[in-house]
Amino acid sequence: MEYGSIEREIHIDATPEVVYEVVSKPEHLREWWPDEAELAPVPGGTGVITFGDKDSAEATVVPLTVIEADPPRRFSFRWVYDEGLTAAPDNSLLVTFELVPSGAGTLLRFSETGFREKGWEAAVLEEQYREHVTGWDYFLPRLVAYVARVVSTR
């Protein structure tokens, strides 16, 4: 099995502008992905996402750095790097949301890359890759459902 990248294509019944907001703005991110999100959605913007209760010792806090913010076409960020470091290709994973108009909706092309570049030993690489596949397989359908709720209230 190749552990280099995770790629998904999903059709969403909303305009690229709406989908872009949902994948880039903290108030929307926390509705479908992390429990908390604090970030500046601009190139070079940094922040954190938190899984679990942010006041709990069991919370997982993950730093991230926005790489590209090109509304309504593309949003990408680096994450899974050690706190205190600057995100780089050899120490982080790159998540990209590419949004392509498709009829009245949007084709979302999702990718997460950088697993091999992190230099993990084989067992860690395989475990991290599988955890991320499981995670995105859970969270990306939540994104679609959340976008439908956003569209229904506009």
C-alpha positions as CSV (number, residue, x, y, z in Angstrom):
1,M,0.0,0.0,0.0
2,E,1.2,3.5,-0.8
3,Y,1.1,5.9,2.2
4,G,2.0,9.1,0.3
5,S,-1.3,10.9,0.0
6,I,-5.0,10.8,0.7
7,E,-7.2,12.1,-2.1
8,R,-11.0,12.5,-2.3
9,E,-13.4,14.1,-4.7
10,I,-16.9,15.1,-3.5
11,H,-19.7,16.9,-5.2
12,I,-21.3,19.5,-2.9
13,D,-24.7,21.2,-3.7
14,A,-23.4,24.7,-3.0
15,T,-21.4,27.4,-4.8
16,P,-17.6,27.5,-4.5
17,E,-18.0,30.7,-2.4
18,V,-20.1,28.9,0.2
19,V,-17.8,25.9,0.3
20,Y,-14.8,28.1,0.6
21,E,-16.2,29.8,3.7
22,V,-16.9,26.4,5.3
23,V,-13.4,25.0,4.7
24,S,-11.6,28.2,5.7
25,K,-13.4,30.1,8.5
26,P,-13.0,29.1,12.1
27,E,-16.7,29.5,12.9
28,H,-17.6,27.1,10.2
29,L,-14.7,24.6,10.7
30,R,-15.7,23.9,14.2
31,E,-19.1,22.8,13.0
32,W,-17.8,19.9,11.0
33,W,-14.2,19.2,11.9
34,P,-12.4,20.2,15.1
35,D,-14.1,21.1,18.4
36,E,-12.3,24.5,18.4
37,A,-10.6,26.4,15.6
38,E,-8.5,29.6,15.9
39,L,-6.8,30.7,12.8
40,A,-6.3,33.6,10.4
41,P,-7.4,32.2,7.0
42,V,-4.8,34.2,5.1
43,P,-1.5,33.0,3.6
44,G,1.0,32.7,6.4
45,G,-1.7,32.9,9.0
46,T,-1.2,30.6,12.0
47,G,-3.5,29.1,14.6
48,V,-4.6,25.9,16.3
49,I,-7.3,23.4,16.1
50,T,-8.5,21.5,19.1
51,F,-10.1,18.1,19.3
52,G,-11.9,17.5,22.6
53,D,-12.6,20.0,25.4
54,K,-9.9,22.7,25.2
55,D,-9.9,23.0,29.0
56,S,-9.3,19.3,29.4
57,A,-5.9,17.6,29.8
58,E,-7.1,15.0,27.2
59,A,-7.6,17.7,24.5
60,T,-5.4,17.4,21.4
61,V,-4.2,20.8,20.3
62,V,-2.7,20.9,16.8
63,P,-0.9,24.0,15.3
64,L,-1.5,24.9,11.7
65,T,-0.2,27.4,9.2
66,V,-2.3,28.6,6.2
67,I,-0.3,28.2,3.0
68,E,-2.7,29.3,0.3
69,A,-6.0,31.2,0.5
70,D,-7.4,31.9,-2.9
71,P,-11.2,32.4,-2.5
72,P,-13.2,30.7,-3.9
73,R,-10.8,28.3,-5.6
74,R,-8.2,26.9,-3.2
75,F,-7.5,26.8,0.5
76,S,-4.5,24.9,2.0
77,F,-2.7,24.6,5.3
78,R,0.1,22.6,6.9
79,W,-0.5,20.8,10.2
80,V,0.9,17.9,12.3
81,Y,4.1,19.6,13.1
82,D,5.7,20.1,16.5
83,E,4.7,23.3,18.4
84,G,7.4,25.9,18.2
85,L,8.5,24.9,14.7
86,T,7.8,26.6,11.5
87,A,5.7,24.4,9.2
88,A,7.8,23.1,6.3
89,P,7.5,20.3,3.7
90,D,9.7,18.0,5.8
91,N,8.0,18.4,9.2
92,S,4.2,18.7,8.4
93,L,1.3,17.4,6.4
94,L,-0.3,19.6,3.7
95,V,-4.1,19.7,3.4
96,T,-5.6,21.2,0.2
97,F,-9.2,22.0,-0.7
98,E,-9.5,22.7,-4.4
99,L,-13.0,24.0,-5.4
100,V,-14.2,23.6,-9.0
101,P,-17.6,24.9,-10.1
102,S,-19.7,22.0,-11.3
103,G,-23.2,22.7,-12.5
104,A,-25.0,24.5,-9.7
105,G,-22.6,23.1,-7.2
106,T,-18.9,22.5,-6.4
107,L,-16.5,19.6,-7.0
108,L,-14.3,19.5,-3.9
109,R,-10.9,18.0,-4.6
110,F,-9.4,17.2,-1.2
111,S,-5.8,16.0,-0.7
112,E,-3.5,15.5,2.3
113,T,0.2,14.9,1.5
114,G,3.5,14.8,3.2
115,F,3.3,11.5,5.1
116,R,6.6,10.1,3.7
117,E,8.4,13.5,3.9
118,K,7.9,13.5,7.7
119,G,10.5,10.7,8.0
120,W,8.4,8.5,10.3
121,E,9.5,4.9,10.7
122,A,7.4,2.5,8.7
123,A,5.1,1.4,11.6
124,V,4.4,5.1,12.6
125,L,3.9,6.1,9.0
126,E,1.3,3.3,8.4
127,E,-0.5,4.1,11.7
128,Q,-0.6,7.9,11.0
129,Y,-1.8,7.3,7.5
130,R,-4.6,4.9,8.5
131,E,-5.7,7.3,11.3
132,H,-5.9,10.2,8.8
133,V,-7.8,8.1,6.3
134,T,-10.3,7.1,9.0
135,G,-10.5,10.7,10.2
136,W,-11.2,12.3,6.8
137,D,-13.6,9.5,5.9
138,Y,-15.6,10.6,9.0
139,F,-15.2,14.4,8.7
140,L,-15.6,15.0,5.0
141,P,-19.2,13.7,4.9
142,R,-19.9,16.0,7.9
143,L,-18.6,18.9,5.8
144,V,-21.2,18.0,3.1
145,A,-24.0,17.8,5.6
146,Y,-23.0,21.1,7.3
147,V,-22.8,22.9,3.9
148,A,-26.4,21.7,3.2
149,R,-27.5,23.3,6.6
150,V,-25.7,26.5,5.7
151,V,-27.3,26.7,2.3
152,S,-30.8,26.0,3.8
153,T,-30.5,29.0,6.1
154,R,-29.5,31.6,3.4
